[in-house]
Protein backbone atom coordinates (compact mmCIF):
# COMPACT_ATOMS: atom_id res chain seq x y z
CA UNK A 1 0.00 0.00 0.00
CA UNK A 2 1.05 3.57 -0.62
CA UNK A 3 -0.10 5.09 2.66
CA UNK A 4 2.04 7.92 4.06
CA UNK A 5 4.45 7.96 1.13
CA UNK A 6 5.33 11.54 0.23
CA UNK A 7 6.53 10.99 -3.32
CA UNK A 8 7.66 8.36 -5.80
CA UNK A 9 11.47 8.04 -5.66
CA UNK A 10 11.48 6.57 -9.20
CA UNK A 11 14.24 4.15 -8.15
CA UNK A 12 16.86 6.90 -8.36
CA UNK A 13 19.31 8.49 -5.98
CA UNK A 14 18.28 11.90 -4.62
CA UNK A 15 20.69 13.91 -6.80
CA UNK A 16 19.64 12.04 -9.95
CA UNK A 17 15.95 12.48 -9.12
CA UNK A 18 16.37 16.23 -8.52
CA UNK A 19 18.24 16.61 -11.80
CA UNK A 20 15.50 14.65 -13.56
CA UNK A 21 12.83 16.94 -12.11
CA UNK A 22 14.73 20.07 -13.08
CA UNK A 23 15.39 18.97 -16.64
CA UNK A 24 11.88 17.65 -17.31
CA UNK A 25 10.14 20.70 -15.86
CA UNK A 26 12.44 22.94 -17.91
CA UNK A 27 11.54 20.94 -21.03
CA UNK A 28 7.84 21.12 -20.20
CA UNK A 29 7.96 24.91 -19.94
CA UNK A 30 10.12 25.20 -23.08
CA UNK A 31 7.98 22.98 -25.35
CA UNK A 32 4.70 23.10 -23.35
CA UNK A 33 4.26 19.41 -24.18
CA UNK A 34 6.52 16.41 -23.46
CA UNK A 35 6.28 12.65 -23.90
CA UNK A 36 7.34 10.54 -20.91
CA UNK A 37 6.32 7.62 -18.71
CA UNK A 38 3.27 7.82 -16.49
CA UNK A 39 5.23 7.56 -13.22
CA UNK A 40 7.55 10.42 -14.19
CA UNK A 41 4.68 12.54 -15.47
CA UNK A 42 2.77 12.26 -12.19
CA UNK A 43 5.83 13.47 -10.26
CA UNK A 44 6.78 16.20 -12.75
CA UNK A 45 3.19 17.44 -12.73
CA UNK A 46 3.40 18.15 -8.98
CA UNK A 47 6.59 20.16 -9.39
CA UNK A 48 5.38 22.07 -12.46
CA UNK A 49 2.05 23.03 -10.94
CA UNK A 50 3.72 24.38 -7.81
CA UNK A 51 6.02 26.51 -9.97
CA UNK A 52 3.14 27.88 -12.04
CA UNK A 53 1.28 28.77 -8.84
CA UNK A 54 4.37 30.64 -7.63
CA UNK A 55 4.76 32.40 -10.99
CA UNK A 56 1.22 33.80 -10.86
CA UNK A 57 2.50 36.37 -8.34
CA UNK A 58 5.49 38.07 -9.94
CA UNK A 59 7.84 39.01 -7.10
CA UNK A 60 11.57 38.83 -6.58
CA UNK A 61 11.11 36.17 -3.92
CA UNK A 62 9.05 33.93 -6.20
CA UNK A 63 11.46 34.42 -9.11
CA UNK A 64 14.39 33.35 -6.94
CA UNK A 65 12.60 30.25 -5.67
CA UNK A 66 11.59 29.19 -9.19
CA UNK A 67 14.99 29.98 -10.72
CA UNK A 68 16.61 27.76 -8.09
CA UNK A 69 14.60 24.84 -9.45
CA UNK A 70 14.94 25.44 -13.20
CA UNK A 71 18.04 25.11 -15.37
CA UNK A 72 17.40 27.91 -17.84
CA UNK A 73 16.92 31.55 -16.84
CA UNK A 74 15.10 32.10 -20.13
CA UNK A 75 12.50 29.57 -19.03
CA UNK A 76 12.05 31.46 -15.75
CA UNK A 77 11.28 34.59 -17.76
CA UNK A 78 8.92 32.67 -20.05
CA UNK A 79 7.14 31.16 -17.06
CA UNK A 80 6.55 34.53 -15.41
CA UNK A 81 5.75 36.56 -18.53
CA UNK A 82 3.98 34.06 -20.81
CA UNK A 83 2.74 30.90 -19.08
CA UNK A 84 1.58 32.23 -15.68
CA UNK A 85 -0.52 35.11 -17.08
CA UNK A 86 -2.41 32.60 -19.26
CA UNK A 87 -3.23 30.62 -16.10
CA UNK A 88 -4.34 33.62 -13.98
CA UNK A 89 -8.01 32.62 -14.01
CA UNK A 90 -7.37 28.95 -13.08
CA UNK A 91 -7.18 27.83 -9.46
CA UNK A 92 -5.09 24.76 -10.24
CA UNK A 93 -4.91 21.91 -12.69
CA UNK A 94 -2.50 23.59 -15.07
CA UNK A 95 -1.35 20.36 -16.71
CA UNK A 96 -3.01 17.42 -18.40
CA UNK A 97 -1.86 13.83 -18.86
CA UNK A 98 -2.91 11.99 -22.03
CA UNK A 99 -2.27 8.24 -22.23
CA UNK A 100 -0.74 7.10 -25.53
CA UNK A 101 -0.09 3.40 -24.93
CA UNK A 102 2.79 1.20 -23.87
CA UNK A 103 6.46 1.45 -24.81
CA UNK A 104 7.65 -1.47 -26.92
CA UNK A 105 10.83 -2.28 -25.01
CA UNK A 106 9.55 -2.63 -21.46
CA UNK A 107 5.78 -2.07 -21.73
CA UNK A 108 5.97 1.09 -19.61
CA UNK A 109 2.82 3.21 -19.78
CA UNK A 110 3.66 6.25 -21.96
CA UNK A 111 1.83 9.56 -21.66
CA UNK A 112 1.93 13.10 -22.99
CA UNK A 113 2.25 15.74 -20.29
CA UNK A 114 1.12 19.14 -21.54
CA UNK A 115 -0.09 22.47 -20.29
CA UNK A 116 -3.88 22.75 -20.30
CA UNK A 117 -4.03 25.66 -22.75
CA UNK A 118 -1.63 24.01 -25.23
CA UNK A 119 -2.88 24.16 -28.82
CA UNK A 120 -1.56 21.97 -31.62
CA UNK A 121 -0.23 23.88 -34.63
CA UNK A 122 -2.87 22.56 -37.04
CA UNK A 123 -2.90 25.86 -38.93
CA UNK A 124 0.74 25.40 -39.90
CA UNK A 125 0.01 22.01 -41.43
CA UNK A 126 -2.99 23.46 -43.29
CA UNK A 127 -0.77 26.17 -44.76
CA UNK A 128 1.73 23.57 -45.92
CA UNK A 129 -1.04 21.55 -47.59
CA UNK A 130 -2.33 24.68 -49.35
CA UNK A 131 1.19 25.49 -50.60
CA UNK A 132 1.55 21.97 -51.98
CA UNK A 133 -1.77 22.28 -53.79
CA UNK A 134 -0.77 25.66 -55.22
CA UNK A 135 2.55 24.24 -56.48
CA UNK A 136 0.77 21.30 -58.07
CA UNK A 137 -1.65 23.66 -59.85
CA UNK A 138 1.27 25.80 -61.08
CA UNK A 139 3.03 22.73 -62.47
CA UNK A 140 -0.16 21.55 -64.16
CA UNK A 141 -0.69 25.03 -65.64
CA UNK A 142 2.89 25.13 -66.98
CA UNK A 143 2.51 21.69 -68.61
CA UNK A 144 -0.69 22.83 -70.35
CA UNK A 145 1.05 25.95 -71.68
CA UNK A 146 3.95 23.89 -73.05
CA UNK A 147 1.53 21.72 -75.06
Backbone torsions as a table, in degrees:
resi	resn	phi	psi	omega
1	UNK	NA	157.5	-174.3
2	UNK	-105.4	24.3	-178.8
3	UNK	-67.0	137.8	174.3
4	UNK	61.8	26.7	173.8
5	UNK	-98.6	124.0	-174.5
6	UNK	-74.3	-37.0	-177.0
7	UNK	-158.7	169.0	178.0
8	UNK	-91.8	115.8	-178.0
9	UNK	-73.0	-8.0	176.0
10	UNK	57.3	25.3	179.6
11	UNK	53.5	41.7	-179.8
12	UNK	-130.7	155.9	173.5
13	UNK	-69.5	160.7	-173.9
14	UNK	-59.2	-44.6	-178.0
15	UNK	-64.5	-41.0	179.2
16	UNK	-65.9	-41.0	180.0
17	UNK	-65.4	-41.4	178.5
18	UNK	-65.3	-40.4	177.5
19	UNK	-65.1	-39.2	177.1
20	UNK	-61.5	-46.0	178.4
21	UNK	-59.5	-48.7	-177.9
22	UNK	-60.4	-46.2	-176.5
23	UNK	-70.0	-39.4	-178.2
24	UNK	-72.5	-36.4	177.4
25	UNK	-68.4	-39.2	176.2
26	UNK	-61.0	-43.8	178.5
27	UNK	-64.8	-38.9	178.6
28	UNK	-61.5	-44.8	-179.7
29	UNK	-71.0	-31.8	179.9
30	UNK	-69.9	-49.9	-173.8
31	UNK	-98.7	-14.9	-178.2
32	UNK	63.2	9.1	178.2
33	UNK	-165.2	124.7	178.1
34	UNK	-134.0	156.4	178.2
35	UNK	-110.3	126.5	-176.0
36	UNK	-155.8	-175.8	177.2
37	UNK	-81.9	161.4	-176.7
38	UNK	-64.7	-41.9	-178.4
39	UNK	-62.5	-44.1	178.6
40	UNK	-66.5	-40.8	-177.6
41	UNK	-62.2	-39.8	179.8
42	UNK	-64.3	-36.3	178.4
43	UNK	-76.3	-41.1	-179.3
44	UNK	-66.3	-35.2	179.3
45	UNK	-58.8	-42.9	179.2
46	UNK	-59.7	-46.8	-178.5
47	UNK	-65.3	-45.6	-176.6
48	UNK	-64.6	-41.3	-177.7
49	UNK	-68.6	-34.1	175.9
50	UNK	-65.9	-38.3	179.0
51	UNK	-68.1	-40.5	178.9
52	UNK	-65.0	-39.1	177.0
53	UNK	-62.1	-41.7	175.9
54	UNK	-62.2	-41.8	-173.5
55	UNK	-71.2	-16.1	179.4
56	UNK	-66.0	-25.6	174.3
57	UNK	-109.0	106.1	-175.3
58	UNK	-82.4	98.9	176.5
59	UNK	-135.3	163.2	179.9
60	UNK	-61.6	-41.3	-179.8
61	UNK	-60.0	-48.3	180.0
62	UNK	-65.4	-38.2	177.9
63	UNK	-62.9	-39.6	-179.6
64	UNK	-68.8	-39.6	178.4
65	UNK	-64.4	-46.2	-178.6
66	UNK	-68.1	-41.0	-178.4
67	UNK	-67.9	-23.3	175.1
68	UNK	-72.1	-16.5	-177.9
69	UNK	-111.6	0.7	176.9
70	UNK	-118.4	151.1	179.8
71	UNK	-78.9	-38.7	-168.6
72	UNK	-106.7	125.0	177.8
73	UNK	-67.0	-28.7	176.3
74	UNK	-63.5	-34.5	178.7
75	UNK	-72.5	-29.5	175.0
76	UNK	-64.0	-44.8	178.8
77	UNK	-63.9	-42.6	179.3
78	UNK	-63.4	-40.3	179.7
79	UNK	-61.5	-45.2	-176.2
80	UNK	-78.0	-31.6	-174.8
81	UNK	-98.7	-24.2	-174.5
82	UNK	-116.0	-54.5	-172.3
83	UNK	-74.4	-50.6	-176.2
84	UNK	-62.2	-41.3	177.7
85	UNK	-62.6	-30.3	176.9
86	UNK	-68.4	-25.3	-177.1
87	UNK	-98.7	8.9	-175.1
88	UNK	-55.0	-39.8	-174.9
89	UNK	-79.5	-15.8	-177.2
90	UNK	-86.9	144.4	178.4
91	UNK	-98.3	8.3	-178.8
92	UNK	150.3	179.6	-179.7
93	UNK	68.4	53.5	-175.7
94	UNK	-84.7	-13.1	-178.0
95	UNK	-122.3	162.0	179.0
96	UNK	-135.6	145.1	178.2
97	UNK	-116.1	121.7	179.4
98	UNK	-112.8	123.0	-179.7
99	UNK	-76.5	137.2	-179.6
100	UNK	-125.1	5.3	176.9
101	UNK	116.8	-166.6	-177.1
102	UNK	-105.3	147.7	176.2
103	UNK	-74.8	142.3	-176.0
104	UNK	-65.5	-42.2	-173.2
105	UNK	-65.0	-48.9	-174.3
106	UNK	-127.2	8.6	178.7
107	UNK	60.2	29.8	175.5
108	UNK	-73.4	141.3	179.7
109	UNK	-69.9	118.4	-179.5
110	UNK	-99.1	143.6	-178.9
111	UNK	-139.5	164.8	170.2
112	UNK	-110.1	124.3	176.9
113	UNK	-103.9	120.3	-177.3
114	UNK	-140.3	159.9	173.9
115	UNK	-72.4	147.9	-172.5
116	UNK	-61.0	-38.3	-176.7
117	UNK	-90.8	18.0	178.5
118	UNK	-69.2	133.6	178.2
119	UNK	-120.6	131.9	175.4
120	UNK	-67.3	149.1	-179.6
121	UNK	-86.5	69.1	179.8
122	UNK	-75.0	-31.0	179.7
123	UNK	-61.9	-38.6	179.7
124	UNK	-63.0	-39.2	178.8
125	UNK	-71.5	-33.4	176.2
126	UNK	-65.0	-39.7	179.1
127	UNK	-64.5	-40.1	178.7
128	UNK	-64.0	-41.0	179.4
129	UNK	-64.7	-40.2	178.3
130	UNK	-65.0	-39.6	177.9
131	UNK	-63.3	-41.4	178.0
132	UNK	-61.7	-43.4	178.8
133	UNK	-62.9	-42.0	179.9
134	UNK	-63.6	-41.4	178.5
135	UNK	-64.4	-40.4	179.1
136	UNK	-64.1	-40.2	177.6
137	UNK	-65.4	-40.3	178.4
138	UNK	-62.1	-43.2	178.9
139	UNK	-64.5	-41.7	178.9
140	UNK	-64.8	-39.8	178.1
141	UNK	-64.7	-39.3	178.8
142	UNK	-67.1	-39.2	179.3
143	UNK	-64.7	-38.7	179.4
144	UNK	-67.0	-38.3	178.8
145	UNK	-66.0	-37.0	-178.9
146	UNK	-67.4	-29.4	-179.2
147	UNK	-74.8	NA	NA
